[in-house]
Amino acid sequence: MDLHATFMETVQMDLHATFIQVVQQLGEGVEIEEIGNPSTEMDSYRSADIRIGFFVRDHGNGNPFDEPMKILVHVFAPPMGFFHLDGEENWVVYDEYLKEGMVDLESVVVHEIGYLLGLDHLSEKEAIMFPTLKDGTRKVELSSDDTKGYKCYTGKIRIIMGQVRFTHHQENDISGSSTFGSLCPHWIIGFFLESVLSISL
C-alpha cells in the first residue's frame, strides 16, 4: 500500500524533521530520498493520503481546537487523512528548552503516528503509547511493550519540496489488525488535558 503524506506550505521545517525522525524510529530499514520538485499531482497537499499542519480553533473540519493545554492534536486515518496540531500550543522541539507548561512536539507526534501505524494504548507508564503524558516531559523511546508483536515499518520516505511521501509495506501491529486502509475513516484521536500536569493522549 502506498501512502503519501504532505505538509501545508506554512509548516515549519521542525515539524518535517520531527515527522521523518519519528517514522524512522518506529520502523527499520527506512530509506530517505530527497527530490527537488514535485513531479505528479499526487505530490500536492490536497491529494495526499495524510495532510499535516498546524491549525487554530475552528479550521473547517468540524473538530475545532480550543484554548491551549486542552486538545493538542487530532488524527483521522485515510481516506480522510488529517494530522492536525493545535497552533496555539506552546510546542517545544529541542528538549533542553522543555519545561512545565510546554509540550514536546516529538512526544506527541510519535504517539499519534503510533496510532496510524496500528499501535494501541498500553498500560506500561513508560510506553510511548501510554494514554497520558505530563506537560514539560519528553517520551520518545520505544519500550519493549511498544514494539512487542509489532512488525516494523519498512519503506521509503520521499521529501518533495518540504513534503513527505512514504510507502508502507507492513500491515500487522500489536493487536494483529491491519493499519491505515482498514481504519475507520471517522476515527478521531486526540490529546486532552486530564489534570493540571497530565495530558491525555
ZIGIQUI-V92315 format. One record per backbone hydrogen bond with DSSP energy under -1.0 kcal/mol. NH is the residue of the N-H (numbers start at 1). CO is the residue of the C=O. Records with the same first field share a line. If there is no record, write none. Layout:
BEGIN
NH->CO ; CO
END
This chain:
BEGIN
3->166
5->164
6->50
8->52
11->8
15->12
16->12
17->13
18->14
19->15
20->16
21->17
22->18
23->19
24->20
25->21
26->22
28->153
31->155
33->157
35->159
43->40
44->41
48->45
49->4
50->4
51->81
52->6
53->83
55->85
65->57
72->191
74->84
75->189
76->82
80->77
81->77
83->51
84->74
85->53
86->72
87->55
89->86
91->89
92->103
97->94
98->95
102->99
103->90
105->92
108->104
109->105
110->106
111->107
112->108
113->109
114->110
115->111
116->112
117->113
118->115
119->114
122->129
127->124
130->127
133->199
136->102
137->134
147->143
148->144
150->147
157->31
158->165
159->33
160->163
161->35
163->160
164->5
165->158
166->3
167->156
168->1
182->179
183->180
187->184
189->75
192->200
194->198
195->198
199->133
200->192
201->131
END
